[in-house]
Amino acid sequence: MRMDYVEAVLELVALIPEGAAVAYGDVAELLGSGGARQVGSVMSHHGSTVPWWRVLKASGDAPPGHEREAIALYIVEGTPLLGSYADYLRTGEGRWRVDITAARWAPSDGEFGRIDAIAGRLGRSSPKVSAPDDEMTV
């Protein structure tokens, strides 16, 4: 995998604010390059220096093997959750996930400018898709 792609993914992930989340495919779409699997590979090999817990499967499931650490971070940050996360914290049992619809990061115009600069270094520009309620749709 090209190091410029790795660096672009990590730089974009660093922009995601507390309490927000995106799917792997959202990162690829914002960069205009790669796909969910490529972003997942970058995150699994290089993501420890950025807020890795804010990038998840489209289902809202935390990165496999990191559920306990991730849920603690989600709670501290106020990330919207679904399911029996209180049971999971207490007993290690129960299913939960991030409410990706409620938590999905909607970059501001300024953030889109930074994303475009990151994507531009890859030779692409990010797609800015406007929705009536100013939420990012991918």
C-alpha positions in Angstrom: 0.0 0.0 0.0 1.3 3.4 -0.9 2.5 5.5 2.1 0.8 8.6 0.7 -2.5 6.8 1.0 -1.7 5.6 4.5 -0.8 9.1 5.5 -3.9 10.6 3.9 -6.2 8.1 5.8 -4.5 8.8 9.1 -4.6 12.6 8.6 -8.4 12.4 7.7 -9.1 10.2 10.7 -7.4 12.7 13.0 -10.0 15.3 11.9 -13.0 13.3 13.2 -14.2 15.0 16.4 -15.0 13.4 19.7 -18.4 11.7 19.8 -18.5 11.3 16.1 -17.8 8.2 13.9 -17.6 7.2 10.3 -17.5 3.9 8.5 -14.4 2.7 6.7 -16.1 3.3 3.4 -16.9 6.9 4.4 -13.2 7.6 4.8 -12.5 6.2 1.3 -15.3 8.2 -0.2 -14.1 11.4 1.4 -10.6 10.8 0.1 -12.0 9.9 -3.4 -9.7 6.9 -3.3 -9.6 3.3 -2.2 -12.4 1.5 -0.5 -13.5 0.2 2.9 -11.0 -2.7 2.9 -8.1 -0.5 2.1 -9.0 1.9 4.8 -9.5 -1.0 7.2 -6.1 -2.3 6.3 -4.5 1.1 7.0 -6.3 1.4 10.3 -5.3 -2.2 11.4 -1.6 -1.7 10.6 -1.1 2.1 11.3 -4.1 3.4 13.1 -2.9 3.3 16.7 -1.7 7.0 16.5 -5.1 8.4 15.6 -8.6 8.0 17.1 -9.1 4.6 15.6 -12.3 3.9 17.6 -14.1 6.6 15.5 -13.7 4.5 12.3 -15.9 1.4 12.2 -17.8 -1.0 10.1 -20.9 0.4 8.5 -23.0 -1.7 10.9 -21.6 0.4 13.8 -19.7 -2.5 15.3 -16.4 -1.6 17.0 -13.1 -2.8 15.5 -12.8 -6.6 16.3 -10.7 -7.3 19.4 -10.9 -3.8 20.6 -14.5 -3.7 21.8 -13.8 -3.2 25.5 -11.4 -0.4 25.0 -13.6 1.2 22.3 -16.8 1.2 24.4 -15.0 3.0 27.3 -13.9 5.7 24.8 -17.3 6.0 23.3 -18.9 6.5 26.7 -16.3 9.2 27.7 -16.8 11.0 24.4 -20.6 10.7 24.4 -20.8 8.7 21.2 -24.4 7.5 20.6 -24.7 3.8 21.3 -27.4 1.1 20.7 -28.0 -2.1 22.5 -27.2 -3.5 25.9 -23.8 -1.8 26.4 -24.4 -1.5 30.2 -24.7 -5.3 30.4 -21.5 -5.6 28.3 -19.6 -3.2 30.7 -20.9 -5.1 33.7 -20.6 -8.7 32.6 -18.8 -8.8 29.2 -22.1 -10.1 27.8 -24.6 -8.4 25.6 -24.6 -6.9 22.1 -24.1 -3.2 21.4 -22.9 -1.0 18.6 -22.4 2.7 17.8 -25.5 4.3 16.4 -23.7 5.2 13.2 -26.6 7.2 11.8 -26.7 9.5 14.9 -22.9 9.6 15.3 -21.9 10.0 11.6 -19.5 12.9 11.2 -20.8 15.8 9.1 -17.7 17.8 8.2 -18.1 21.6 8.2 -17.1 23.6 5.1 -13.8 24.3 6.8 -13.2 20.7 7.4 -14.1 19.9 3.8 -11.4 22.3 2.8 -8.9 20.4 4.8 -10.2 17.1 3.5 -9.9 18.4 -0.1 -6.3 19.3 0.6 -5.6 15.8 1.9 -7.4 14.2 -1.1 -5.6 16.6 -3.4 -2.3 15.1 -2.4 -3.6 11.8 -3.7 -4.4 13.5 -7.0 -8.2 13.5 -6.3 -10.7 15.8 -4.7 -13.2 14.7 -2.1 -16.9 14.6 -3.0 -18.9 17.1 -1.1 -22.4 15.9 -1.1 -24.9 18.3 0.4 -28.1 17.1 2.1 -31.0 19.5 2.9 -30.1 19.2 6.6 -26.4 19.8 6.1 -25.5 16.2 6.9 -22.9 14.4 4.9 -24.3 11.6 2.8 -22.1 9.0 1.3 
